[in-house]
Amino acid sequence: MKILMIDDDRKLCRLVADYLEPMGYAVEAAHNGKQGLDMIKAGEYQAAILDVMMPEMDGFEVLKQLRTKSDIPVLMLSARGDETDRIVGLEMGADEYLPKTCSSRELLARLRAGTRRYHH
């Protein structure tokens, strides 16, 4: 399963990839919103993990534009985890919204749940 992680934190992208790849996921990373959208348009991804605070284009704008082109599962993973941000993300079309303090096991479980519900 091919996952796109859109996050400007390169170390976190590597950590998530190192955790998910042995579980059968192929993880590619984009480090800003514009790059992430371009990669979504060009590639075949089964899910996206999306940060909110990024250069060039924030995650909410990426999600808004992504939803005009794709219905893949999107898991927002952000340091901005207050209730308002979570509600905005979910109402804009995110399937999940997790704080960056979540465990790797919870991230995997929510990713699996989101992709189970998704039908091509």
N, CA, C and O of each residue as an XYZ file, in Angstrom:
480
protein
N       0.839     -1.173      0.000
C       0.000      0.000      0.000
C       0.888      1.241      0.000
O       1.833      1.339      0.784
N       0.583      2.168     -0.867
C       1.410      3.360     -1.060
C       0.797      4.558     -0.314
O      -0.351      4.934     -0.552
N       1.581      5.136      0.579
C       1.151      6.247      1.426
C       1.997      7.469      1.106
O       3.208      7.357      0.914
N       1.358      8.649      1.048
C       2.099      9.895      0.906
C       2.027     10.644      2.226
O       0.938     10.919      2.731
N       3.186     10.975      2.786
C       3.246     11.781      4.002
C       3.665     13.190      3.604
O       4.745     13.402      3.054
N       2.786     14.151      3.894
C       3.049     15.554      3.555
C       3.320     16.289      4.862
O       2.398     16.613      5.610
N       4.599     16.546      5.123
C       5.011     17.138      6.393
C       6.398     17.746      6.203
O       7.272     17.123      5.600
N       6.602     18.958      6.712
C       7.913     19.603      6.551
C       8.948     19.089      7.540
O      10.120     19.453      7.439
N       8.550     18.259      8.487
C       9.474     17.673      9.457
C      10.077     16.394      8.859
O       9.488     15.316      8.941
N      11.248     16.539      8.264
C      11.883     15.412      7.562
C      12.199     14.249      8.501
O      12.080     13.085      8.119
N      12.598     14.568      9.720
C      12.919     13.507     10.683
C      11.664     12.694     11.007
O      11.718     11.465     11.057
N      10.551     13.364     11.223
C       9.301     12.665     11.511
C       8.873     11.809     10.318
O       8.412     10.683     10.502
N       9.020     12.327      9.110
C       8.682     11.548      7.910
C       9.495     10.255      7.879
O       8.958      9.188      7.580
N      10.776     10.351      8.186
C      11.637      9.164      8.185
C      11.227      8.183      9.285
O      11.191      6.974      9.059
N      10.917      8.704     10.475
C      10.486      7.840     11.574
C       9.195      7.098     11.227
O       9.076      5.900     11.482
N       8.238      7.807     10.649
C       6.971      7.178     10.269
C       7.222      6.130      9.184
O       6.678      5.027      9.250
N       8.037      6.467      8.195
C       8.357      5.504      7.135
C       9.053      4.275      7.708
O       8.735      3.146      7.335
N      10.004      4.495      8.617
C      10.715      3.368      9.227
C       9.765      2.459     10.005
O       9.984      1.250     10.080
N       8.718      3.035     10.581
C       7.750      2.237     11.327
C       6.769      1.523     10.389
O       6.458      0.350     10.594
N       6.286      2.225      9.371
C       5.237      1.667      8.507
C       5.753      0.705      7.437
O       5.049     -0.232      7.060
N       6.960      0.925      6.948
C       7.453      0.092      5.844
C       7.545     -1.394      6.191
O       7.181     -2.216      5.351
N       8.010     -1.784      7.375
C       8.006     -3.217      7.705
C       6.588     -3.809      7.815
O       6.411     -5.027      7.785
N       5.591     -2.930      7.942
C       4.192     -3.379      8.023
C       3.557     -3.514      6.639
O       2.368     -3.809      6.514
N       4.377     -3.292      5.595
C       3.866     -3.463      4.237
C       3.478     -2.188      3.518
O       2.904     -2.248      2.431
N       3.776     -1.034      4.097
C       3.450      0.242      3.458
C       4.677      0.800      2.743
O       5.796      0.707      3.248
N       4.460      1.374      1.574
C       5.503      2.120      0.882
C       5.216      3.590      1.163
O       4.169      4.103      0.769
N       6.133      4.268      1.838
C       5.893      5.647      2.253
C       6.778      6.586      1.450
O       8.001      6.445      1.425
N       6.137      7.547      0.793
C       6.856      8.620      0.113
C       6.552      9.900      0.866
O       5.513     10.007      1.516
N       7.456     10.880      0.784
C       7.280     12.117      1.545
C       7.337     13.335      0.640
O       8.095     13.386     -0.329
N       6.514     14.310      0.987
C       6.569     15.648      0.401
C       6.765     16.594      1.584
O       6.180     16.391      2.648
N       7.584     17.624      1.400
C       7.935     18.466      2.538
C       7.305     19.853      2.514
O       7.666     20.722      3.308
N       6.369     20.052      1.604
C       5.530     21.246      1.645
C       4.215     20.919      0.938
O       4.119     19.934      0.206
N       3.221     21.749      1.165
C       1.895     21.469      0.645
C       1.809     21.412     -0.864
O       1.142     20.535     -1.414
N       2.477     22.335     -1.546
C       2.428     22.362     -3.011
C       3.029     21.091     -3.591
O       2.454     20.486     -4.497
N       4.176     20.686     -3.075
C       4.821     19.458     -3.532
C       3.904     18.258     -3.285
O       3.793     17.371     -4.130
N       3.252     18.238     -2.127
C       2.344     17.142     -1.802
C       1.187     17.044     -2.782
O       0.850     15.954     -3.243
N       0.578     18.176     -3.101
C      -0.519     18.168     -4.079
C      -0.044     17.688     -5.440
O      -0.726     16.903     -6.098
N       1.118     18.154     -5.863
C       1.666     17.720     -7.158
C       1.888     16.210     -7.165
O       1.608     15.544     -8.162
N       2.389     15.671     -6.060
C       2.637     14.229     -5.987
C       1.331     13.435     -5.980
O       1.248     12.367     -6.587
N       0.314     13.956     -5.296
C      -1.000     13.279     -5.284
C      -1.546     13.212     -6.709
O      -2.064     12.180     -7.134
N      -1.428     14.319     -7.442
C      -1.937     14.365     -8.824
C      -1.197     13.386     -9.719
O      -1.793     12.795    -10.620
N       0.102     13.211     -9.477
C       0.937     12.400    -10.356
C       1.002     10.924     -9.957
O       1.358     10.080    -10.780
N       0.667     10.607     -8.717
C       0.875      9.247     -8.237
C      -0.391      8.540     -7.849
O      -1.478      9.117     -7.812
N      -0.218      7.281     -7.564
C      -1.325      6.451     -7.080
C      -1.067      6.135     -5.616
O      -0.273      5.255     -5.286
N      -1.743      6.858     -4.755
C      -1.593      6.645     -3.317
C      -2.900      6.110     -2.759
O      -3.980      6.473     -3.226
N      -2.798      5.250     -1.763
C      -3.984      4.706     -1.122
C      -4.389      5.513      0.115
O      -5.495      5.348      0.629
N      -3.491      6.390      0.592
C      -3.790      7.249      1.741
C      -2.738      8.351      1.831
O      -1.658      8.258      1.248
N      -3.089      9.400      2.584
C      -2.150     10.491      2.837
C      -2.150     10.813      4.324
O      -3.189     10.787      4.984
N      -0.970     11.117      4.834
C      -0.799     11.620      6.199
C      -0.374     13.070      6.024
O       0.629     13.351      5.367
N      -1.129     13.986      6.608
C      -0.984     15.405      6.291
C      -0.802     16.246      7.537
O      -1.592     16.158      8.478
N       0.253     17.072      7.542
C       0.494     18.028      8.620
C      -0.306     19.295      8.334
O      -0.695     19.536      7.190
N      -0.555     20.104      9.358
C      -1.275     21.364      9.160
C      -0.303     22.510      8.890
O      -0.457     23.233      7.906
N       0.688     22.680      9.749
C       1.583     23.837      9.633
C       2.784     23.498      8.748
O       3.706     22.789      9.151
N       2.736     24.045      7.500
C       3.811     23.802      6.537
C       4.076     25.071      5.730
O       3.215     25.945      5.637
N       5.271     25.166      5.149
C       5.553     26.316      4.292
C       4.787     26.217      2.966
O       4.356     25.137      2.561
N       4.631     27.349      2.315
C       4.008     27.492      0.994
C       2.503     27.311      1.005
O       1.783     28.121      0.422
N       2.008     26.262      1.657
C       0.574     26.006      1.686
C       0.295     25.158      2.922
O       0.897     24.099      3.101
N      -0.627     25.627      3.786
C      -0.877     24.846      5.001
C      -1.728     23.611      4.690
O      -2.302     23.486      3.608
N      -1.792     22.715      5.657
C      -2.485     21.449      5.458
C      -3.969     21.597      5.186
O      -4.545     20.782      4.466
N      -4.608     22.631      5.753
C      -6.029     22.827      5.489
C      -6.265     23.166      4.015
O      -7.213     22.673      3.405
N      -5.403     24.007      3.451
C      -5.531     24.350      2.030
C      -5.216     23.139      1.153
O      -5.875     22.913      0.138
N      -4.207     22.365      1.548
C      -3.894     21.136      0.807
C      -5.114     20.215      0.816
O      -5.498     19.680     -0.224
N      -5.718     20.032      1.979
C      -6.884     19.158      2.097
C      -8.037     19.661      1.234
O      -8.700     18.880      0.551
N      -8.266     20.957      1.269
C      -9.351     21.547      0.477
C      -9.147     21.255     -1.014
O     -10.077     20.835     -1.703
N      -7.930     21.481     -1.502
C      -7.645     21.235     -2.916
C      -7.623     19.739     -3.236
O      -8.088     19.321     -4.297
N      -7.095     18.952     -2.335
C      -7.032     17.504     -2.530
C      -8.431     16.920     -2.681
O      -8.653     16.041     -3.514
N      -9.373     17.406     -1.878
C     -10.735     16.865     -1.904
C     -11.471     17.183     -3.208
O     -12.487     16.554     -3.504
N     -10.980     18.147     -3.991
C     -11.605     18.405     -5.291
C     -11.159     17.383     -6.333
O     -11.769     17.274     -7.397
N     -10.091     16.630     -6.029
C      -9.517     15.695     -6.992
C      -9.502     14.246     -6.529
O      -9.406     13.335     -7.351
N      -9.595     14.023     -5.229
C      -9.380     12.679     -4.713
C     -10.208     12.433     -3.453
O     -10.489     13.352     -2.684
N     -10.584     11.184     -3.263
C     -11.290     10.819     -2.034
C     -10.486      9.820     -1.204
O     -11.049      9.095     -0.385
N      -9.150      9.781     -1.420
C      -8.323      8.868     -0.628
C      -8.415      9.227      0.850
O      -8.659     10.385      1.188
N      -8.224      8.254      1.731
C      -8.221      8.550      3.163
C      -7.100      9.529      3.518
O      -5.961      9.373      3.077
N      -7.439     10.535      4.315
C      -6.464     11.524      4.767
C      -6.469     11.540      6.283
O      -7.503     11.746      6.919
N      -5.293     11.318      6.847
C      -5.094     11.363      8.284
C      -4.298     12.621      8.586
O      -3.131     12.724      8.208
N      -4.914     13.569      9.258
C      -4.204     14.782      9.659
C      -3.377     14.430     10.901
O      -3.888     13.831     11.848
N      -2.116     14.802     10.886
C      -1.205     14.557     12.001
C      -0.544     15.892     12.298
O       0.317     16.338     11.539
N      -0.936     16.538     13.396
C      -0.503     17.908     13.591
C      -0.206     18.245     15.039
O      -0.791     17.675     15.960
N       0.714     19.181     15.223
C       0.967     19.739     16.546
C      -0.200     20.637     16.955
O      -0.405     20.895     18.141
N      -0.962     21.111     15.967
C      -2.156     21.921     16.241
C      -3.317     20.972     16.500
O      -4.023     20.565     15.577
N      -3.504     20.628     17.764
C      -4.486     19.614     18.092
C      -5.653     20.102     18.921
O      -6.386     19.295     19.493
N      -5.844     21.444     18.997
C      -6.977     21.890     19.807
C      -8.289     21.533     19.104
O      -8.301     21.203     17.918
N      -9.366     21.603     19.835
C     -10.657     21.142     19.322
C     -11.062     21.856     18.038
O     -11.560     21.217     17.111
N     -10.859     23.160     17.966
C     -11.245     23.908     16.769
C     -10.514     23.393     15.536
O     -11.132     23.183     14.492
N      -9.207     23.187     15.647
C      -8.430     22.679     14.506
C      -8.897     21.285     14.108
O      -9.014     20.991     12.919
N      -9.166     20.420     15.088
C      -9.630     19.063     14.774
C     -10.970     19.103     14.055
O     -11.181     18.386     13.077
N     -11.874     19.944     14.544
C     -13.189     20.045     13.913
C     -13.066     20.585     12.496
O     -13.693     20.057     11.578
N     -12.275     21.619     12.309
C     -12.079     22.186     10.965
C     -11.526     21.120     10.025
O     -12.030     20.952      8.914
N     -10.498     20.404     10.458
C      -9.904     19.361      9.616
C     -10.900     18.282      9.242
O     -10.975     17.874      8.083
N     -11.660     17.822     10.213
C     -12.641     16.766      9.947
C     -13.764     17.272      9.049
O     -14.206     16.558      8.149
N     -14.224     18.490      9.285
C     -15.300     19.034      8.455
C     -14.842     19.333      7.033
O     -15.655     19.348      6.109
N     -13.544     19.571      6.850
C     -13.017     19.820      5.500
C     -12.784     18.529      4.722
O     -12.504     18.565      3.524
N     -12.900     17.385      5.406
C     -12.774     16.131      4.686
C     -11.716     15.177      5.172
O     -11.518     14.126      4.564
N     -11.016     15.509      6.262
C     -10.060     14.559      6.818
C     -10.823     13.375      7.406
O     -11.922     13.541      7.935
N     -10.245     12.194      7.313
C     -10.868     10.999      7.869
C     -10.502     10.808      9.339
O     -11.263     10.226     10.113
N      -9.336     11.303      9.705
C      -8.844     11.220     11.083
C      -8.054     12.492     11.369
O      -7.570     13.147     10.446
N      -7.924     12.839     12.641
C      -7.114     13.985     13.044
C      -6.427     13.603     14.345
O      -7.073     13.470     15.385
N      -5.122     13.430     14.280
C      -4.341     12.988     15.438
C      -3.304     14.034     15.839
O      -2.749     14.720     14.980
N      -3.041     14.158     17.134
C      -1.945     15.028     17.563
C      -0.608     14.345     17.289
O      -0.528     13.117     17.273
N       0.424     15.128     17.076
C       1.750     14.556     16.811
C       2.303     13.796     18.010
O       3.322     13.115     17.897
N       1.653     13.904     19.129
C       2.103     13.151     20.303
C       1.518     11.739     20.338
O       1.771     11.000     21.289
N       0.748     11.351     19.329
C       0.153     10.009     19.335
C       1.249      8.951     19.169
O       2.349      9.237     18.696
N       0.921      7.740     19.567
C       1.893      6.655     19.445
C       1.919      6.121     18.013
O       0.966      6.302     17.256
N       3.005      5.472     17.658
C       3.118      4.847     16.332
C       2.049      3.788     16.149
O       1.516      3.626     15.051
N       1.732      3.068     17.210
C       0.705      2.018     17.127
C      -0.664      2.606     16.835
O      -1.429      2.036     16.057
N      -0.987      3.751     17.454
C      -2.283      4.382     17.177
C      -2.323      4.911     15.749
O      -3.340      4.778     15.069
N      -1.237      5.504     15.292
C      -1.169      5.982     13.909
C      -1.435      4.826     12.942
O      -2.225      4.968     12.009
N      -0.786      3.701     13.159
C      -0.976      2.532     12.301
C      -2.425      2.046     12.361
O      -3.017      1.747     11.324
N      -3.000      1.965     13.556
C      -4.385      1.490     13.700
C      -5.361      2.407     12.975
O      -6.283      1.929     12.315
N      -5.172      3.695     13.090
C      -6.084      4.640     12.427
C      -5.878      4.646     10.919
O      -6.830      4.823     10.160
N      -4.643      4.455     10.489
C      -4.364      4.348      9.059
C      -5.046      3.100      8.493
O      -5.678      3.153      7.438
N      -4.911      1.999      9.192
C      -5.573      0.765      8.761
C      -7.083      0.924      8.724
O      -7.727      0.473      7.777
N      -7.659      1.559      9.742
C      -9.111      1.755      9.791
C      -9.570      2.617      8.617
O     -10.582      2.322      7.983
N      -8.829      3.674      8.333
C      -9.196      4.560      7.226
C      -9.109      3.879      5.874
O      -9.974      4.077      5.021
N      -8.075      3.079      5.672
C      -7.926      2.417      4.381
C      -8.887      1.255      4.232
O      -9.250      0.908      3.108
N      -9.312      0.638      5.331
C     -10.333     -0.426      5.252
C     -11.653      0.124      4.729
O     -12.357     -0.537      3.965
N     -11.980      1.349      5.154
C     -13.251      1.956      4.750
C     -13.216      2.475      3.323
O     -14.262      2.704      2.717
N     -12.029      2.659      2.791
C     -11.877      3.261      1.463
C     -12.022      2.215      0.382
O     -11.425      1.141      0.460
N     -12.815      2.528     -0.627
C     -12.999      1.633     -1.769
C     -12.576      2.363     -3.031
O     -13.001      3.493     -3.272
N     -11.739      1.722     -3.836
C     -11.327      2.342     -5.115
C     -12.478      2.365     -6.078
O     -12.332      2.844     -7.202
